[in-house]
Structures are given as structure tokens and as C-alpha cells.
Amino acid sequence: MQQKEATTMNEGRIDVKQALIDAAIELFGEQGFKATSTRMLVDRAGVNISAIPYYFRNKEGVYIGMVEYIIGQIHAELSESLSSIWEVLADQRITKQEAGTYLVKTMQVLAHLFIENKQARPWGMIVLREQFKPTGAYDILYERIVRPLHEILTKLVAKLTDTQVSDDDTIMRAHMLLGQVLIFLSGREALLRRLDVETLDGAHAEKISDLLCQQAFCCLGVRPAEPKEES
């Protein structure tokens, strides 16, 4: 009877499973896993307590389901742009100029996701929490999001600096580039206060994207490709 309640309650008004995932993103991002109780989750979601065992078995299941959802959303945001870059990188014959172009594109895509896309902010808080204190879900997050993204940056850095993708310095440089984007998520409040604004709008995101690209080439000690003249 309780399971039936979980599937039919508020029918036509909310998706119970999605309501729990949305509540999990908010609460786990704000409070962390241990401090968030199942009662807090169902209260925030506005659903019956029986919904958790019905859809996720337990709190750990809610957390894993939330991470899977975040991965799917990030994939949807990044896949079209970055999958084409990944395909190009499979061709070892790309030039430095091409690598520079793809680095700019990658940084622009990441800047849009983590700075301009308001939906991505709470996802980012979960990702950052997993960096500071990894749970069993980090293996999923790492293999499906972090590692592929890191490998794209590493391959681009290797091409631009004439190094090997397996070199420690190359991997760390790629990590630094990723960190330069993520600081606008983890350090967002400090930037808002320094700029004396309440939010970062599209103009800010575009400016930050340009500066990120300039900084990336500066840190790598290479010059950005000159734009091609139209014939």
C-alpha cells in the first residue's frame, strides 16, 4: 500500500522520483551526505517517506541516483561540442594551430557550463564536495565526466607544448586549466563582491571565457592562433 502511495501521490502535479533528485542536489550540496537525513529529503521534495525505498532503496541509493542524473545533464551540455573535439584528437596529425583552436573551444564550453548556466551551479557543488571528500559515487563521476574531460585537455596541452600525454607536467598543466574554470564556481561569491554585482550575466561569462583562453595560452607559453583571413 505504501509503495502504491509513493507512485500515485501528487499524480499529475510532480514527478516523485525527479522531486527526490532535485531535493538531493540541493540538500547534499548544502549539507553534505552525512548531515542530510531521509526525512529532510522527503520534506524538501514534498513526497511520502515510502518514495525513497520504492525508487532508490535507501539514502545511498538516492545519492547515486542524483550523481547519475548530474552526469546525464553534464553529458547533455558537453557531448555535442566535446565529442567532436575528441574525434579530432584521435587523429595524431593535428597541427598546433588546430590544437589551439580546440583548446579555445573547450575552455569556452566549460565557461558556459560552469559560469553562465545557472542549472549547473548546484551540480558543481556536488562535484566539488566529491573532490574534497570522495564517496563511492566518485568512481562513476570520475570515469564518465572528469577523466574524459581531463584527457581532452591533456592531449591538447601535449600537442601545444611538444610533450607526452603521460608526462606528469602535462597532466598537471591540464589540471591547472580545469581549475581556472572551476574557481569561478567555487570562488563565485568572492568575485561577485569584488565586481560589486549581484550575479554574473552573459557579458561577464563572455569576458571570463576570453580571459580564460588568454590565461591558458600564457600559462602554456604558446601564442594563440591568428584568425584566418576571409578570402
N, C-alpha and C positions, 0 to 999 in steps of 0.2 A: 504494500500500500504506500509506504514511504517513497519507494522508487518511482511509483507512478506519479506521486505528487511532484517529485523533482523534475519530471519531464513535462508535466502539464501546467505547473504553476505559472501564472502570468502569461499564459499562452497568447500569442498574437501581440504581445507587448515587448517582451525581451527574449533574447536567446540566452538560456540559462548558462550553458557552457561558456559562451563568449563573455557573459557578465562576470563569471568567476575569473576568467583570464584577465579581463580588464581590471578587476579588483586586485588580482595578484600582482599585476605590473605596478600598480600604484603602491600597494602596501609593502611588497617585497623590496621595491625600490626605495621607499621611505624608511621602512623599519628593519629590513633585513629578514632572513629566513627564520631565525630563532625567535625573534620578537613578534612575529606575526602568527596569530593563532587561527585555527579554522573558524572560530566564532567571528573573529574580525573579518575574515574573508567573506563569509556569507552575509554578514551585516552590511559590508560595503557593497556587495553585489546585489543585495536585496532579494536573496533566494533562500530556500529552505536548507537546513544543515544536511539533509539527506542527499542534496545535489552533489556534494563532494565525493562520497563513496560511490555514487552512481556513475559519475563521469570520470573521476580520477583516482578512486580508491582511498587516497589519503592526502595529507598536506604535501608530501614529497611528490606525489603524482601531479598535484596542481602546479607545483614549481616546474617540473619537467614539461608539462603541457604548455606552460607560459613561455618557457625557453624555446620550445619547438615553434610556437606561434611567432615569437620575435624573429627567429631565424627565417621563417617563411616571409615575414614582412620585409626584412632587410634584403633577402634574396630578390623579392619583387622590385625593390628600389634599385638594386645594383646590377641585377643579372644582365639586362639588355646592354648596358654600357660596358660593363667589365668583362662579360663573356666574349665580346668581340676583341677586346684587348688581349685576353688570354689566348684566343685562337691565333692572333698575330704573333704573340710571344713564342708560340710553338715553332715558328719559323726562326731559326737561329741566324738568318741572314739579314735581319732588320738593321737599319743604319742607326747611328747615334741620333741623327736628326729625328728619325721616326720614334725612337725611344723617348726623346724629349717631348715630342708631341703627345705621346701616350701617357707620359708622366703628368703633363698638364691636365689632360682629360681625367685621369684618375683622381688627382687632387681636387678638381672641380666637382666631380661626382660625390666625393666624400664630404666636401664642404657643404654641398647642398643637403646631403643626408643629415649631417650632424649639427648644422647651423641653421638652415632655413626651414627644414621640415620639422614642424612642431610636434608631430606624432612620434618622431624618432627620439625625442629627448628622454621620455621615461624608459624607452628601450635602452638607451645609452646608460642610464643609471644602473640597470641590471647588469649590463656588460662590465661596467666599471666595478661594481660590487664583486663580480666573479673574478676580476683581476686581483683585487685586494685579498679576497678570501674565497678561493675556488671551492665549489661543491662538485658533486658527481656530474652535474649538468655541464660543467665547463668542458669536458671532453667532447660533448656534442657541439657546443658553441665554437670550440677551437677548430675542430675538423671541418665544420661546414661553413664557417664565416671567417674566423681570424686567420687560420692558416692559408686558405686560398688568397685572401687579400694581401697577406704578408708576402706570399710568394710572388704575386704580381709586382709589388713594389721592389722586392729583392731582385727580380730579373731585370727590371728597368734600371735600377741602380747599378747592377753589374755591367750592363751594356754601356751606360753613360760614363762609368769610371774605369772601364777595362779591367774588371776584376771577375772573380768566380762567384757564382751564386752560393757556393758552400763556404766562402770566406767569412769568418766571424765579423770582420769590419763591414762587409757588405750587408750582412743580416742586421747588424746594429744600426747602420745608416738607414736602412729601410724602416726599422723600428722607430727611429727618431722622426722620420717623415710622418708616420702614422700618429705619433704622439703630438706632432704640431697641429694636427687636425683635432684630435681628441681634447686638447687643452681648452678649446672653445666650448666644449661640453662640460668638462669637469671644473673649469675656471670661469664659467659663464657669468656668474654673479659679480665677480671682481671686474670683469670687462664692462659690464653694464654700468657699474658705479664710476669707473674711470672715464667712460664716454658720456656719463650723465644722461643716460637714456633708460627707458623702461623695458625696451625689447630690441632685438636685432631684426631689422627688416630686410627686404630683398636687396636694398642698396648696400647695407652692411655686409650681407652674405657675398655679394659680388666683389666688393672691395677686399674682403678677407680671402676669398678664393684667389684673387690676383696676387695678393701679398704672400699667400702660402706657396704659390708657384715660384715667385721671385726668391723666397727664402729657400725653397727646395734646391733650386739651381745654385744658389750662393753656397749652401752647405756642402753640395757635391763638388763645388769648384768647377762647374761647367757653365757654358753660356746657353741660354735658351735659343731654340731655332728661330731664325728670322722668318717672318711671314712671307709666303710665296707671292710674287707679284702676278697679278692677273694679266693674262696675255690678251 
